[in-house]
Amino acid sequence: MSSSASSDKNRNECRSPADLAARLADRARRAGLAMAQVPGRVRTDALVRMADALRRDADAILSANARDLADAQAAELSAAMVDRLRLDPTRLEKMAASVEQIARQDDPVGQTVWSTVRPNGLRIERRRVPLGAVLIIFESRPNVTSDAAALCIRSANACILRGGKEAIHTNAAVGLTLGDAARAAGLPEFAVQVVTDPDRAIVTGLLSAEGKIDLVIPRGGESLIRAVVQQSRIPVIKHYTGNCHVYVDAAAAGIADMAQAICVNAKVQRPGVCNAAETILFHRDAAPALLPRICRALADAGVEVRGCDRTRELFPVAVAATEADWRTEYLDLIVAVRVVDSLADAVDHINTYGSSHTEAIVTSDLFAADAFVAGVDSGNVMVNCSTRFSDGGEYGLGAEIGISTDKLHARGPMGAADLTTTKYIVTGAGQLRQ
Amino acid sequence: MSSSASSDKNRNECRSPADLAARLADRARRAGLAMAQVPGRVRTDALVRMADALRRDADAILSANARDLADAQAAELSAAMVDRLRLDPTRLEKMAASVEQIARQDDPVGQTVWSTVRPNGLRIERRRVPLGAVLIIFESRPNVTSDAAALCIRSANACILRGGKEAIHTNAAVGLTLGDAARAAGLPEFAVQVVTDPDRAIVTGLLSAEGKIDLVIPRGGESLIRAVVQQSRIPVIKHYTGNCHVYVDAAAAGIADMAQAICVNAKVQRPGVCNAAETILFHRDAAPALLPRICRALADAGVEVRGCDRTRELFPVAVAATEADWRTEYLDLIVAVRVVDSLADAVDHINTYGSSHTEAIVTSDLFAADAFVAGVDSGNVMVNCSTRFSDGGEYGLGAEIGISTDKLHARGPMGAADLTTTKYIVTGAGQLRQ
C-alpha cells in the first residue's frame, strides 16, 4: 500500500488484536460515511478499473495463490478444499468479468422507493442509501473477495473482508490490487479493507464494533455462521444451506413428464449446492402413478432413495427413511421421499423440517399453487419449475452476496440493492408542526 | 378465555417460566403460519370488531385500569407515570379510533414489490408476506397494546404483547377484549397473546425462541431497549429516542424568519418527544445575523440555551456547553447551540454526536441541501421544515409501531408494511436448469 501504511505497519506490531479491530472498524465507518457522497459514475469507474487491475496483476495473484496451494498440500487439506482454493487464468478471468458485470448493474443508491406529497405541501421521499460499513467473513473461495468488494462498491458501502486463513496470500494479493484500483479511481481510502492477520481475536473485536459496522454477512458452512451469530453484537444476515423440497401435488397426474423432469433436475443437476432438492413429497392421490416412475428415474441417475413406509410399498428398492432424513441436507446423490395425505400436510412437513430456503410445487391446480405459495414459510417458492432456479443470476438481480435464509431486511438471493437501507427525505418551505 | 384455557391454567401452575415462554412461542409460531393464509378482508373485519369491542367493554377496561391506578398510587409512582397509565373514556375512544384507522389502511400483504420475466419464460415476483410472529415489549402506555395488536393483524402477523407490570390489569382486560373479537372474526386462536405474568424469566425465555419468534420490538426507554438487545437471540429493531439537530446553513440569511420559526418549533412545540430538536448548529457566516435572534426567541419561549464559546460571544446569556451537552437528549426546554465552520463540520458533528434519528437543514442553497441529505447518517432528513414532522402519521403511513433508529429492515417511522418480509415466487411451465 502507501508509505504511510508501511510506517503504520511498524506501529501495528505492538497493537493488540482488539486495537487493530477497533482501528479497522473506525476506518470502515469513516470510509462508509465518505462513500455515501461518492457519485455512482465514480463507483462504476472504480469497478471497471478493479476488473482491469485483476487482469493486469494476474501473475502476482497467481503466484500468491501458488503459495497458498503449497501450504494447503503441506497441511494435507482435502482435495475439495484445495480445489476451492485454486485460481488459474480462467478462474481469475471469471473474477474480473464478474466485477465488470457488477459495474454494468443499475446503481441502487439514490433510487426513490416510495414518495408522497402531504396536504400541508411537504414532499416525503423514501430513498435508497448505503448501509455504511459491511463486514464479510468467508471461507476459502478467493472469488468471494472480489465479488463482495464489488457489490459493496456498487451499493456505496465500505467493506471489511476477512477470508479463510488457507487463502491468506491470495486474499492479500487480490485485496492489494482491488484497493489500489479503488483509490486510483478516487474512492475513499479504506473503502475496501482486507484482513490478512489470521488472529481470531480480530474477528471477535470486529463483531463487537456496533455503531461502526452496520452489517455482518458470514459466508460459509453452518459452523462458521453459528459462531458469528453467537458472538456478534452487530446484525447478521445468515445464509444457511438449504433443505429444499419438491411437492408433487394431487393435480400433477396430467403433467407426469414435467413432474419427473423437475424432480430429477432439482436433485441431480448439481447436488452439492444449497438450492438442490433434498426431499420429495407426493400427495397420496398422485403417488401410485408418479412415485414409482420418478423414484426409478432418480435411481437411474445414481440417486439413493430413502422413503417412508408408503414410499417403500410403491418403490421397494427404497431404503427406510428415519426422522433424521427429513432434516438432512445431503448435498449429495441421496433423496428422501414421503407420501402425504394432503397439501396441508406437505406444507406442515416443509415448515417443520425445512430450512426456509426454496420449495417447489408441481401442479396444474391454480388453487393448490396459491395455497402452497401462501403456506410455505420460505424465501423462494417455485411453481412448476426446478428449485435450482433460486439464484440471483437466474432472477436477473446480477451477482449475489448469498441467499438469505433470514426474514429480516433481505430474504432470498441478496444483490447490491439489499446492501442498502433507506432514508426519509422531507422537503418543505418552512412548515411547522401545529 | 375458553374453557380449555381455564383447564390449561391449572396445568400452568406447575410450569416453569421457560416452559410458559416456550408454549407462548410455539403458539405464536403456529398462529403466524395460519395468519399468512387469512385473507385481508377477514383481517379488516377483525380490526373493525376489535374497535367495537373496545367501546363495548369500556366499563370492564376502565375498572381494570382503576385497579392499576390504585396500585400505582400505593406504590408512589411519579405523577408522569401515573398519567401515562391512566385511561378515561376519551383515551379509550382514541384507542378504538386508532384501531379503526388501521382497519382502513391498505393491506401490505400480497403486494408485489418487484417483478420480471426472464428470457426462459420464468416469471419472478417479489411479494410482501407476513414476518410470522412478532414480540412487542413495552412500558406503561396501555394504547400500545391495541395499536401493536392492530398493526400486527393488518400485516398478518401473530403477536405476543408484554406490557409493563404497572399496567397489568389494564393490559389483561384489553387483551381479553381484543382476543375475543379477533377469534369471533375467524382469526386463528393465539393470533394475539397478551403476557400478564410479571415474571421476567418469561421474557428471557421468549427472547431465546429463535426460529419461532421472528422479530422483537422493544418500545420504551433506553434501559429497556438495551436490556432486550443484550438478551435477545432474535433480531431486534431498536427505537432509541432522538438526539435531533437543526443546522442553519450559510445560505439561510435570506430566510431568517423561516430559520427562526423552524428552530423554535423543533425545540418547543413538544419538547418531551423523540423528534424534538436538542442541538442547533449555525454556519459561522450565518451566526452573526441569525444566532442572537434565534437564541433570544428560544429564551423567550422558556428555553435554557447552552452554547459553545462562539455562541456565547454572540449570545452572552447562554450557559457554557460541555462535551456532554452535544450527546444529551434533554427531552426538555434546554437546547445546545454550536457555531461550525462549514456544512461538512455540521455533518461531522451530527454523525459524531447524533442518534441517527432526525436532522433538519435550513437553507436556500440547493447544493447545500443535497450535501446535507447525503452526508448525515440519519433515518429522516428535513429540508426547510421542522424535525417534528418525523412521524408515521405526518408521512401518511398510518399508525406506527415506533421510529426505528436501526438501519436494517426498517428505518424511520415503522408502519404495517415494515412488519412484512418478502418471498420470491417463481412461476414456470416445467423449466429446468441447464
Boltz contact constraints between the chains, C-beta under 6 A:
constraints:
  - contact:
      token1: [A, 33]
      token2: [B, 351]
      max_distance: 6.0
  - contact:
      token1: [A, 36]
      token2: [B, 374]
      max_distance: 6.0
  - contact:
      token1: [A, 37]
      token2: [B, 374]
      max_distance: 6.0
  - contact:
      token1: [A, 116]
      token2: [B, 396]
      max_distance: 6.0
  - contact:
      token1: [A, 118]
      token2: [B, 396]
      max_distance: 6.0
  - contact:
      token1: [A, 124]
      token2: [B, 395]
      max_distance: 6.0
  - contact:
      token1: [A, 131]
      token2: [B, 407]
      max_distance: 6.0
  - contact:
      token1: [A, 214]
      token2: [B, 407]
      max_distance: 6.0
  - contact:
      token1: [A, 235]
      token2: [B, 408]
      max_distance: 6.0
  - contact:
      token1: [A, 258]
      token2: [B, 430]
      max_distance: 6.0
  - contact:
      token1: [A, 261]
      token2: [B, 432]
      max_distance: 6.0
  - contact:
      token1: [A, 265]
      token2: [B, 432]
      max_distance: 6.0
  - contact:
      token1: [A, 269]
      token2: [B, 433]
      max_distance: 6.0
  - contact:
      token1: [A, 351]
      token2: [B, 33]
      max_distance: 6.0
  - contact:
      token1: [A, 373]
      token2: [B, 425]
      max_distance: 6.0
  - contact:
      token1: [A, 374]
      token2: [B, 36]
      max_distance: 6.0
  - contact:
      token1: [A, 374]
      token2: [B, 37]
      max_distance: 6.0
  - contact:
      token1: [A, 380]
      token2: [B, 424]
      max_distance: 6.0
  - contact:
      token1: [A, 381]
      token2: [B, 425]
      max_distance: 6.0
  - contact:
      token1: [A, 382]
      token2: [B, 426]
      max_distance: 6.0
  - contact:
      token1: [A, 383]
      token2: [B, 427]
      max_distance: 6.0
  - contact:
      token1: [A, 384]
      token2: [B, 428]
      max_distance: 6.0
  - contact:
      token1: [A, 384]
      token2: [B, 429]
      max_distance: 6.0
  - contact:
      token1: [A, 384]
      token2: [B, 430]
      max_distance: 6.0
  - contact:
      token1: [A, 385]
      token2: [B, 428]
      max_distance: 6.0
  - contact:
      token1: [A, 385]
      token2: [B, 431]
      max_distance: 6.0
  - contact:
      token1: [A, 386]
      token2: [B, 432]
      max_distance: 6.0
  - contact:
      token1: [A, 386]
      token2: [B, 433]
      max_distance: 6.0
  - contact:
      token1: [A, 388]
      token2: [B, 433]
      max_distance: 6.0
  - contact:
      token1: [A, 389]
      token2: [B, 426]
      max_distance: 6.0
  - contact:
      token1: [A, 395]
      token2: [B, 124]
      max_distance: 6.0
  - contact:
      token1: [A, 396]
      token2: [B, 116]
      max_distance: 6.0
  - contact:
      token1: [A, 396]
      token2: [B, 118]
      max_distance: 6.0
  - contact:
      token1: [A, 407]
      token2: [B, 131]
      max_distance: 6.0
  - contact:
      token1: [A, 407]
      token2: [B, 214]
      max_distance: 6.0
  - contact:
      token1: [A, 407]
      token2: [B, 421]
      max_distance: 6.0
  - contact:
      token1: [A, 408]
      token2: [B, 235]
      max_distance: 6.0
  - contact:
      token1: [A, 408]
      token2: [B, 409]
      max_distance: 6.0
  - contact:
      token1: [A, 409]
      token2: [B, 408]
      max_distance: 6.0
  - contact:
      token1: [A, 409]
      token2: [B, 409]
      max_distance: 6.0
  - contact:
      token1: [A, 411]
      token2: [B, 421]
      max_distance: 6.0
  - contact:
      token1: [A, 411]
      token2: [B, 422]
      max_distance: 6.0
  - contact:
      token1: [A, 412]
      token2: [B, 424]
      max_distance: 6.0
  - contact:
      token1: [A, 421]
      token2: [B, 407]
      max_distance: 6.0
  - contact:
      token1: [A, 421]
      token2: [B, 411]
      max_distance: 6.0
  - contact:
      token1: [A, 422]
      token2: [B, 411]
      max_distance: 6.0
  - contact:
      token1: [A, 424]
      token2: [B, 380]
      max_distance: 6.0
  - contact:
      token1: [A, 424]
      token2: [B, 412]
      max_distance: 6.0
  - contact:
      token1: [A, 425]
      token2: [B, 373]
      max_distance: 6.0
  - contact:
      token1: [A, 425]
      token2: [B, 381]
      max_distance: 6.0
  - contact:
      token1: [A, 426]
      token2: [B, 382]
      max_distance: 6.0
  - contact:
      token1: [A, 426]
      token2: [B, 389]
      max_distance: 6.0
  - contact:
      token1: [A, 427]
      token2: [B, 383]
      max_distance: 6.0
  - contact:
      token1: [A, 428]
      token2: [B, 384]
      max_distance: 6.0
  - contact:
      token1: [A, 428]
      token2: [B, 385]
      max_distance: 6.0
  - contact:
      token1: [A, 429]
      token2: [B, 384]
      max_distance: 6.0
  - contact:
      token1: [A, 430]
      token2: [B, 258]
      max_distance: 6.0
  - contact:
      token1: [A, 430]
      token2: [B, 384]
      max_distance: 6.0
  - contact:
      token1: [A, 431]
      token2: [B, 385]
      max_distance: 6.0
  - contact:
      token1: [A, 432]
      token2: [B, 261]
      max_distance: 6.0
  - contact:
      token1: [A, 432]
      token2: [B, 265]
      max_distance: 6.0
  - contact:
      token1: [A, 432]
      token2: [B, 386]
      max_distance: 6.0
  - contact:
      token1: [A, 433]
      token2: [B, 269]
      max_distance: 6.0
  - contact:
      token1: [A, 433]
      token2: [B, 386]
      max_distance: 6.0
  - contact:
      token1: [A, 433]
      token2: [B, 388]
      max_distance: 6.0
